[in-house]
Amino acid sequence: MKVSADLLAGQEPIFDALVTARDRFGDKDILEDQDRNPLTYTGLIRAAFVLGRKIAAMTQPGERVGVLLPASSGVVVTFYGLHAHGRTPVMLNFTSGERNLKAAIKAAGVKKVLTAKRFVQQAKLDDLIADLSSVAEMVWLDDVRKTIGLQDKIYGLVAGMAPRRFRVRTNLEDPGVILFTSGSFGAPKGVVLSQANLTANVRQVAAHIDLDPAWVVFNPLPTFHCFGLTGGVLLPLLCGLKAFQYPSPLHAKQIVELLPQVKASIVFATDTFLNQWARVAGPDDFSTLEFIVAGAEKVKDETYHLFNTKFRGVKLLEGYGATEAAPVVAVNHPDRNRPGTVGQMLPGMEWRLEGVPGINEGGRLYLRGPNVMRGYLSPDDPQVIEPLEDGWHDTGDIADVDAEGYVAILGRVKRFAKIGGEMVSLTAVEGLAGAVWPESRHAVVSIADARKGEKLVLVTDRKDADVARLAEWARTHGAPELAVPKKIMRVDEVPVLGTGKTDYVAIQQMAEVSDAA
């Protein structure tokens, strides 16, 4: 599909788009977090100007500034404060560990990192911050806020009345944010998304699903994850929906209690987190929801079954995205929901499938569109962006698209093993284990095997998992014998990333160490 001119008509930079949203939807309460101090559009704009000017005084125009904060009103104010004064936010994943964080800071050319003492203390990140201090200056926003005086408040008051006069003018092609890929399958890569990429993706989603400005979006996903930033912050704010920010998706009990209290209409989550919440939720805890959007990982059949039985009437919509696409590429529609697929491509997306030797179903998915990134940061020079060839992004995913345009993600190119000359989908093998033990979490990796080239290893938290049970299920259901792992590692917890995705890097290392022992 070609990019629609209507889709991009009147597109504005990120800060201007926020001002336009205020003009369009009125000065309503638009942002809140667990502290329960809501901000109106004007309150957000004023706060962004005041904090942003303080940050601008210690940085250079166009400088890339690290942001290490949880989902909260504070991170939203900081993000817009940087944009109001022409700085580029670099969202840092505080769950990725010292090595990855230092690499991200270096790759983006970050000199200063904005964080908060309250967050660092609660998240027990003191040692991490001490380590990061060797590569960048830590700026405590708690201390910065203490320096805000009467003159700053007057500035914010005046700037809030005429924001387009006070903000630094930026262009649509200027960087909107720098994010880092999740690192599920390797080292995280720096992704440069332009302001146009981000605002275009908001428009694409809004053109695909009608959003009611009276709705409330509940966002427990971190803003270092593009799903949390675009879906949980930019989409609601620019479309007139209130955005409620919550600092951790791991707080299952607190989240399910909060949802009805804040009258949440939409929740963004991953399959992993949805299962955790469902275990502690009562039948009415999701009653205010119009729908749930699940992404970042495949939604399991048992998750659909759980929500169709325990929480009747709650629509669970699976979507698909990539950090490189800002991130939403496809998503099911409340009235056209087809479980097992990730829905139809968003307006303005172009796609193609290329065959992969040994893989008979589907093809390697390539994407192009107004939401697709400018490029990756060069590992050799922070100021160099490696552009995409003719604008096409290679997702590395194997996908199939049916006659009605519904997209099914079959796995990743890296998630296939060659066993005895046959290509075996590791994602499909995980599905086999999930069918046998649906209440447990499973991950499958492949390691070298002298006889067959590669062999499958199932890592699971199911304590009584055994090969014989898997083989029996495979025979009964016609699954090939090659798809049955010959080795099982039983663990207390299957490693996951802060985004909820399975941490295949850690699991691969576990399997290889175990095999060598």
VENHUTA-V697152 format. One record per residue. SS is DSSP state (2 for helix, 1 for strand, 0 for the rest). PSI is psi in radians with two decimals (none if undefined). BURIAL is I if it has 9 or more other C-alpha atoms within 8 Angstrom, else O. Layout:
ss psi burial
SS PSI BURIAL
SS PSI BURIAL
This chain:
ss psi burial
0 2.34 O
0 2.70 O
0 2.23 I
0 2.31 O
2 -0.62 O
2 -0.61 O
2 -0.63 I
2 -0.09 I
0 2.31 O
0 0.27 O
0 2.48 I
0 2.79 I
0 2.88 I
2 -0.81 I
2 -0.74 I
2 -0.63 I
2 -0.58 I
2 -0.73 I
2 -0.72 I
2 -0.66 O
2 -0.69 I
2 -0.76 I
2 -0.65 O
2 -0.74 O
2 -0.10 I
0 2.90 O
0 1.25 I
0 2.88 O
1 2.20 I
1 -0.25 I
1 2.38 I
1 2.72 I
1 -2.91 I
0 -0.28 O
0 -0.23 O
0 0.71 O
0 1.52 O
0 2.59 I
1 2.42 I
1 3.03 I
2 -0.83 I
2 -0.69 I
2 -0.73 I
2 -0.79 I
2 -0.79 I
2 -0.82 I
2 -0.67 I
2 -0.73 I
2 -0.80 I
2 -0.92 I
2 -0.72 I
2 -0.65 I
2 -0.63 I
2 -0.74 I
2 -0.65 I
2 -0.55 I
0 -0.35 O
0 0.16 O
0 3.03 O
0 2.67 O
0 2.32 O
0 -0.04 O
0 2.55 I
1 2.14 I
1 2.21 I
1 2.49 I
1 2.05 I
0 1.46 I
0 2.70 I
0 3.01 I
0 2.10 I
0 2.92 I
2 -0.62 I
2 -0.71 O
2 -0.57 I
2 -0.79 I
2 -0.76 I
2 -0.79 I
2 -0.86 I
2 -0.52 I
2 -0.70 I
2 -0.76 I
2 -0.65 I
2 -0.44 I
0 0.37 I
0 0.49 I
0 2.78 I
1 2.10 I
1 2.36 I
1 1.85 I
1 2.11 I
0 2.34 I
0 1.77 I
0 -0.05 O
0 -0.04 O
0 -0.10 I
0 2.80 O
2 -0.81 I
2 -0.84 O
2 -0.66 I
2 -0.76 I
2 -0.69 I
2 -0.69 O
2 -0.76 I
2 -0.76 I
2 -0.78 I
2 -0.62 I
2 -0.11 I
0 0.60 I
0 2.31 I
0 -0.52 I
1 2.47 I
1 2.19 I
1 2.22 I
1 -3.03 I
0 2.43 I
2 -0.74 I
2 -0.77 O
2 -0.82 I
2 -0.71 I
2 -0.80 I
2 -0.65 O
0 -0.01 O
0 0.92 O
0 0.29 I
2 -0.78 O
2 -0.69 O
2 -0.79 I
2 -0.69 I
2 -0.72 O
2 -0.71 O
2 -0.42 I
0 -0.28 I
0 -0.25 O
0 -0.22 I
0 2.75 I
1 2.24 I
1 2.17 I
1 2.06 I
1 1.98 I
2 -0.46 I
2 -0.77 O
2 -0.66 O
2 -0.75 I
2 -0.53 O
2 -0.35 O
0 -0.04 O
0 2.08 I
0 -2.95 O
2 -0.73 O
2 -0.71 O
2 -0.71 I
2 -0.67 I
2 -0.74 O
2 -0.81 I
2 -0.67 I
2 -0.82 I
2 -0.77 O
2 -0.59 I
2 -0.45 I
2 -0.50 O
0 1.11 O
2 -0.56 I
2 -0.31 O
2 -0.51 O
2 -0.46 O
0 2.69 I
0 2.26 O
0 2.26 O
0 2.94 O
0 2.78 O
0 -0.56 I
0 -0.06 O
0 2.67 O
1 2.34 I
1 -0.60 I
1 2.68 I
1 2.16 I
1 2.92 I
1 2.38 I
0 2.80 I
0 -0.43 O
0 0.40 I
0 -0.61 I
0 0.16 O
0 -2.90 O
0 2.39 O
0 2.54 I
0 2.50 I
1 2.16 I
1 2.18 I
1 1.94 I
1 2.24 I
1 2.91 I
2 -0.63 I
2 -0.68 I
2 -0.82 I
2 -0.83 I
2 -0.54 I
2 -0.70 I
2 -0.65 I
2 -0.80 I
2 -0.66 I
2 -0.80 I
2 -0.77 I
2 -0.52 I
2 -0.42 I
2 -0.68 I
0 2.23 O
0 2.15 O
0 2.23 O
0 2.12 O
0 -0.25 I
0 -0.19 O
0 2.80 I
1 2.23 I
1 2.19 I
1 2.06 I
1 1.86 I
0 0.05 I
0 2.48 I
0 2.61 I
0 -0.07 I
0 -0.18 I
0 2.26 I
2 -0.54 I
2 -0.76 I
2 -0.63 I
2 -0.95 I
2 -0.88 I
2 -0.73 I
2 -0.27 I
2 -1.12 I
2 -0.76 I
2 -0.96 I
2 -0.78 I
2 -0.69 I
2 -0.21 I
2 0.18 I
0 0.18 I
0 2.50 I
1 2.39 I
1 2.01 I
1 2.08 I
1 2.35 I
0 2.39 I
0 -0.30 I
0 2.26 I
0 -0.11 I
0 -0.26 O
0 1.22 O
2 -0.87 I
2 -0.78 I
2 -0.67 O
2 -0.84 I
2 -0.44 I
2 -0.60 I
2 -0.60 O
2 -0.92 I
2 -0.51 I
2 -0.72 O
0 0.07 O
0 0.83 I
0 2.38 I
0 -0.62 I
1 2.42 I
1 2.39 I
1 2.33 I
1 3.12 I
0 2.88 I
2 -0.75 I
2 -0.87 O
2 -0.66 I
2 -0.71 I
2 -0.67 I
2 -0.74 I
2 -0.72 I
2 -0.52 I
2 -0.48 O
2 -0.06 I
0 2.58 I
0 2.91 O
0 -0.44 O
0 0.02 O
0 -0.39 I
0 0.29 I
0 -0.43 I
0 -0.15 I
0 2.36 I
0 -0.77 O
1 2.85 I
1 2.37 I
1 2.11 I
1 2.31 I
0 -2.94 I
0 -0.41 I
0 2.83 O
0 2.42 O
0 2.15 I
0 2.69 O
2 -0.67 O
2 -0.46 O
2 -0.79 I
2 -0.79 I
2 -0.74 O
2 -0.79 I
2 -0.41 I
2 -0.30 I
2 -1.00 O
0 -0.62 O
0 1.17 I
0 2.41 O
0 -0.18 O
0 2.09 I
1 2.17 I
1 1.96 I
1 2.11 I
1 2.43 I
1 3.10 I
1 2.42 I
1 -3.14 I
1 2.50 I
2 -0.69 I
2 -0.22 I
2 0.31 I
0 0.29 I
1 -0.14 I
1 2.23 I
1 -0.80 I
1 2.63 I
1 2.54 I
0 2.74 I
1 2.51 I
0 -0.57 I
0 -0.08 O
1 1.10 O
0 2.09 I
0 1.58 O
0 2.52 O
0 -0.25 O
0 2.98 I
0 0.35 I
0 -2.85 I
1 2.71 I
1 2.53 I
0 2.71 I
0 2.45 I
0 -0.12 I
0 2.37 I
1 2.52 I
1 2.74 I
1 2.68 O
1 2.32 I
1 2.36 O
1 2.57 O
1 2.16 O
0 2.28 O
0 -0.24 O
1 1.98 I
1 -0.45 O
1 2.28 O
1 -2.93 I
1 3.04 I
1 2.21 I
1 2.20 I
1 2.50 I
1 2.57 I
1 2.49 I
0 3.10 I
0 -0.29 I
0 -0.09 I
0 2.35 I
0 2.83 I
0 -0.68 I
1 -3.11 I
1 2.64 I
1 2.38 I
0 2.33 I
0 -0.25 O
0 -0.42 O
0 2.04 O
0 -0.45 I
0 -0.10 O
0 2.25 O
1 2.17 I
1 1.89 O
1 2.77 O
0 2.58 I
2 1.98 O
2 0.43 O
2 0.07 I
0 2.29 I
1 2.20 I
1 1.91 O
1 -0.42 I
1 0.10 I
1 2.54 I
1 2.14 I
1 2.83 I
1 2.53 I
1 2.19 I
0 -3.11 O
0 -0.43 O
0 0.10 O
0 0.15 I
1 2.35 I
1 2.29 I
1 2.24 I
1 2.03 I
1 -0.26 I
1 -3.06 I
1 2.64 I
2 -0.70 I
2 -0.26 O
2 0.64 I
1 2.47 I
1 2.58 I
1 1.89 I
1 2.06 I
0 0.58 O
0 -0.06 O
1 2.47 O
1 2.19 I
1 2.24 I
1 2.10 I
2 -0.54 I
2 -0.71 I
2 -0.65 I
2 -0.66 I
2 -0.66 I
2 -0.64 O
2 -0.83 I
2 -0.66 I
2 -0.56 I
2 -0.60 O
2 -0.74 I
0 1.34 O
0 -0.36 I
0 -0.09 O
0 2.91 I
0 2.41 I
1 2.62 I
1 2.48 I
1 2.28 I
1 2.92 I
1 2.51 I
1 2.86 I
1 2.50 O
1 2.17 O
0 -0.51 O
0 -0.77 O
0 0.16 I
1 -1.00 I
1 2.75 I
1 2.67 I
1 2.45 I
1 2.17 I
1 2.13 I
1 2.13 I
1 2.68 I
0 0.14 I
0 1.96 I
0 -0.52 O
0 0.34 O
0 2.38 I
0 2.69 O
2 -0.68 I
2 -0.70 O
2 -0.71 I
2 -0.78 I
2 -0.67 I
2 -0.78 O
2 -0.72 I
2 -0.77 I
2 -0.78 I
2 -0.61 O
2 0.16 O
0 0.32 O
0 2.53 O
0 2.57 O
2 -0.53 O
2 -0.41 O
2 0.02 I
0 2.03 I
0 2.42 I
0 -0.14 O
1 2.41 O
1 2.28 I
1 2.08 I
1 2.21 I
0 2.81 I
0 -0.70 O
0 2.33 O
0 2.17 I
0 2.37 I
1 2.74 I
0 3.00 I
0 -0.37 O
0 -0.13 I
0 -0.19 I
0 2.64 I
1 2.35 I
0 1.50 I
2 -0.44 I
2 -0.86 I
2 -0.70 O
2 -0.71 I
2 -0.77 I
2 -0.73 O
2 -0.79 O
2 -0.71 I
2 -0.69 I
2 -0.75 O
2 -0.68 O
2 -0.58 O
2 -0.35 O
0 none O
